Amino acid sequence: MIDVVGVPADGPEALPPAIRALVRDARVLLGSPRLLGLLGPQDPADRRPWPAPLATGLPRLLADVAGEGVVALASGDPMVSGIGTTLVRHLGAEAVRIHPAVSSVALARAAMRWSAEEARVVGLVSAPPAALVPHLAPGARLLVLSADETTPLALARLLVQHGCGRAELTVLGDLGAPSQSRHEVTAEALVASPRPLPRLHVLAVRLPDDVGLPGTAPGLPDDAFAHDGQLTKAELRALAVCALRPLPGQLLWDLGAGAGSVAVEWCRSADRARALAVERDPRRAERIRENAARHGVPVQVVVGDVQGAVAGLPEPGAVFVGGGASEPLLEAAWAALRPGGRLVVHAVTLGTEALAVAAHARHGGALRRFTVERAEPLGRHLSWTPARPVTQWSATKESP
């Protein structure tokens, strides 16, 4: 059993007596150098800082200190983007005991007078600044758990790029401590005149009510993606994502991903949705990474032939086949789907359409054919220009 103790901003001496005794009597104390440095001679335990990088070094550290009397120190609530969550994931819930203090999020809400219902928490301790992008909305109130003192400026630049330069930033430093501070500035002002900010802080962001943003509904403009023409166009992309029906936390396989636009839109459409994009062309695979980074969504790219790549992928909640379809691929994707999962195929060629019709005969579902026409210039006038028709097969895998 590892005890994870949330340390309040006032330090270990502010812990309740029973929890303070737990720290004092520990055999091994784990924590950041900052928290371990707050301990005194009355805490004789073997002190071990977290390894860097944490993900690769943590298993060895835990093996080295295995046994009774191990206490891990965390800031505030260990289960709010904290080490408690990581230890539960590594060791299992039955091996970890949590002793939370007031979280920095709760202190930030109190400082801003924002309720839990109206403020969204976004963790950027180990995520890039672009991870904020899916949460941008008119009037949004965001509490950002920053990586360090550079995060506010990085986010300010990102906000300016997305037309949100008037967003109000409040840097809440050292919350709950005697050195607590508050810095208020707009995103555009911080970009124009960077300033020193506290390393340990929560960043409160309030977006203007009248800012223009694309929203999370699928069908972003085609120019929102870098591509070489191999792109599921906006209207058909919206139809594909709607047929896939994204759910929170689910994983999508985007097979023959091209520019990865379906994977990106899937991730934007549901909380914590993830995607694996399989693309055999290395240059297109790199564009998928660029598009995912631009939109701040978690798309993992696998470079390789779709038929060979799917065998080792984790179980999906949905699969989209946009290129490279074959009967063995469709059957492998169908077999991999968990019950309730959705499979969607878009066919442009007669050969792929025949595969979709045959799959429909085997597994049921729905067959639809879509034709999209866009008004484009014809001399001095506008004329309807049709795109190639697309046949869509979509099916839901029933429980056995």
Long-range contacts (C-beta under 8 A, 24 or more apart in sequence): 1-68, 1-70, 1-95, 1-96, 1-97, 2-70, 2-71, 2-72, 2-87, 2-91, 2-95, 2-96, 2-97, 3-70, 3-71, 3-72, 3-97, 3-99, 4-71, 4-72, 4-73, 4-74, 4-78, 4-83, 4-84, 4-87, 4-96, 4-97, 4-98, 4-99, 5-71, 5-72, 5-73, 5-74, 5-78, 5-99, 6-74, 6-75, 6-76, 6-77, 6-78, 6-82, 6-84, 6-98, 6-99, 6-100, 6-101, 6-103, 7-35, 7-38, 7-73, 7-74, 7-75, 7-76, 7-101, 8-76, 8-101, 8-102, 8-176, 9-76, 9-107, 9-174, 9-175, 9-176, 9-177, 9-180, 10-176, 10-177, 11-38, 12-38, 12-39, 12-43, 12-73, 15-101, 19-99, 22-71, 22-99, 23-71, 23-73, 25-69, 26-69, 26-70, 26-71, 27-67, 27-68, 27-69, 27-70, 28-65, 28-69, 28-70, 28-71, 29-71, 29-72, 29-73, 30-61, 30-65, 30-70, 30-71, 30-72, 30-73, 31-72, 31-73, 31-74, 32-73, 32-75, 34-200, 35-73, 35-74, 35-75, 36-73, 45-69, 45-71, 50-83, 54-86, 58-86, 58-90, 59-90, 62-90, 62-91, 75-104, 76-100, 76-101, 76-102, 76-103, 76-104, 76-105, 76-106, 76-107, 77-101, 77-102, 77-103, 77-104, 77-105, 77-106, 80-104, 80-105, 80-121, 80-145, 81-121, 81-123, 81-125, 81-145, 102-176, 104-145, 104-175, 104-176, 104-202, 105-143, 105-145, 105-202, 107-172, 107-175, 107-176, 107-202, 108-143, 108-172, 108-175, 108-202, 108-204, 109-143, 111-172, 111-175, 111-182, 111-204, 112-141, 112-143, 112-170, 112-172, 112-204, 114-141, 114-143, 114-204, 119-143, 119-204, 121-145, 124-151, 124-155, 128-293, 128-296, 129-154, 129-155, 129-158, 129-296, 130-158, 130-293, 130-294, 130-295, 130-296, 131-296, 132-158, 132-205, 132-296, 133-158, 133-162, 133-294, 133-295, 133-296, 133-297, 134-216, 134-267, 134-268, 134-295, 134-296, 134-297, 136-162, 136-164, 136-207, 136-211, 136-213, 137-207, 137-213, 137-215, 138-207, 138-208, 138-209, 138-210, 138-211, 138-213, 139-206, 139-207, 139-208, 139-209, 140-205, 140-206, 140-207, 141-204, 141-205, 141-206, 141-207, 142-204, 142-205, 142-206, 142-207, 143-202, 143-203, 143-204, 143-205, 144-202, 144-203, 144-204, 144-205, 145-202, 146-201, 146-202, 146-203, 148-199, 149-196, 149-197, 149-198, 149-199, 149-201, 151-203, 152-190, 152-197, 152-201, 152-203, 153-190, 153-191, 153-194, 153-197, 155-187, 155-203, 155-205, 156-187, 156-188, 156-190, 156-191, 157-187, 157-191, 159-187, 159-205, 160-187, 160-188, 160-191, 162-213, 163-211, 163-212, 163-213, 164-207, 164-208, 164-211, 164-213, 165-191, 166-208, 166-211, 167-205, 167-206, 167-207, 167-208, 167-211, 168-205, 168-206, 169-203, 169-204, 169-205, 170-203, 170-204, 170-205, 170-206, 171-197, 171-198, 171-201, 171-203, 171-204, 172-201, 172-202, 172-203, 172-204, 173-197, 173-198, 173-200, 173-201, 174-198, 174-200, 174-201, 175-201, 175-202, 216-268, 216-269, 217-269, 218-242, 218-265, 218-268, 218-269, 219-265, 220-261, 220-264, 220-265, 224-294, 224-295, 225-259, 225-260, 225-261, 225-264, 225-287, 225-291, 226-259, 226-287, 226-290, 226-291, 226-294, 227-258, 227-259, 227-261, 227-287, 228-259, 228-283, 228-284, 228-287, 230-258, 230-259, 230-284, 230-323, 231-258, 231-259, 231-261, 232-258, 232-259, 232-261, 232-262, 232-322, 232-346, 233-372, 233-387, 235-370, 235-372, 236-346, 236-370, 236-372, 236-390, 237-261, 237-262, 237-265, 238-265, 239-370, 239-392, 240-320, 240-322, 240-344, 240-346, 240-392, 241-265, 241-266, 241-269, 243-342, 243-344, 243-392, 243-394, 244-318, 244-320, 244-342, 244-344, 244-394, 245-318, 245-342, 246-270, 246-273, 246-318, 247-273, 247-317, 248-272, 248-273, 249-273, 249-274, 250-274, 250-316, 250-317, 250-318, 251-275, 251-276, 251-314, 251-315, 251-316, 251-317, 251-318, 252-276, 252-316, 252-317, 252-318, 252-319, 252-320, 253-278, 253-310, 253-313, 253-316, 253-318, 253-319, 253-320, 253-333, 253-336, 254-278, 254-299, 254-320, 254-322, 255-306, 255-310, 255-319, 255-320, 255-321, 255-322, 255-323, 255-324, 255-329, 255-333, 256-280, 256-306, 256-321, 256-322, 256-323, 256-324, 256-325, 257-284, 257-288, 257-301, 257-322, 257-323, 258-284, 258-322, 258-323, 259-284, 259-287, 259-288, 259-291, 260-287, 260-288, 260-291, 260-292, 260-299, 260-301, 261-291, 262-320, 262-322, 263-288, 263-292, 263-297, 263-299, 263-320, 264-291, 264-292, 264-295, 264-297, 264-299, 266-318, 266-320, 267-292, 267-295, 267-297, 267-298, 267-299, 268-295, 268-297, 274-298, 274-299, 274-300, 275-299, 275-300, 276-300, 276-301, 276-302, 276-313, 276-314, 276-316, 277-301, 277-302, 278-302, 278-304, 278-306, 278-309, 278-310, 278-313, 279-303, 280-304, 280-305, 280-306, 280-324, 307-332, 310-336, 316-341, 317-341, 317-342, 318-342, 318-343, 318-344, 319-343, 319-344, 320-344, 320-345, 320-346, 321-345, 321-346, 322-346, 325-352, 325-355, 325-356, 326-355, 327-355, 327-358, 327-359, 330-355, 330-359, 334-359, 334-363, 334-395, 334-397, 337-397, 338-397, 339-397, 339-398, 339-399, 339-400, 340-396, 340-397, 340-398, 340-399, 341-396, 341-397, 342-394, 342-395, 342-396, 342-397, 343-393, 343-394, 343-395, 343-397, 344-392, 344-393, 344-394, 345-392, 345-393, 345-394, 346-390, 346-391, 346-392, 347-390, 347-391, 347-392, 347-393, 348-388, 348-389, 348-390, 348-391, 352-391, 353-391, 356-391, 356-392, 356-393, 357-391, 357-393, 359-393, 359-395, 360-393, 360-395, 363-395, 363-397, 364-395, 365-393, 365-394, 365-395, 365-396, 366-392, 366-393, 366-394, 366-395, 367-391, 367-392, 367-393, 368-392, 368-394
